[in-house]
Amino acid sequence: MDKKNALRAGALAAGTTLMMLMMSSPALALTRDDGDDPAQKLSVIETLGLYVVAPIGLFLLIAGLVWVLDGSSDRQPRLKPGGRGQGKMEGKDQVHAGA
């Protein structure tokens, strides 16, 4: 019974695809539409500048402005209490294990 259902599904998919291809009209890319005004072609250098160099430049500009205008003065990593380089906690703040 599974083969029969698979055959039906395949036939339906193939028929639908075939009908869609037959009903679609060609793109007619050579025919100009009203208001169609193609611009001059870009050279390779202009294309690379527009789509590669300009986005990288904008990213660097924004990152540089954020870095320069950032008002944070805390740049040192914070150490955990009782960690290396710090004294042990003493007094009422001391936490005892198993008490």
Sequence and secondary structure as in RCSB ss.txt:
>XXXX:A:sequence
MDKKNALRAGALAAGTTLMMLMMSSPALALTRDDGDDPAQKLSVIETLGLYVVAPIGLFLLIAGLVWVLDGSSDR
QPRLKPGGRGQGKMEGKDQVHAGA
>XXXX:A:secstr
 HHHHHHHHHHHHHHHHHHHHHHS    TTS  TT        HHHHHIIIIIHHHHHHHHHHHHHHHH      
S    TT TTS    GGG   TT 
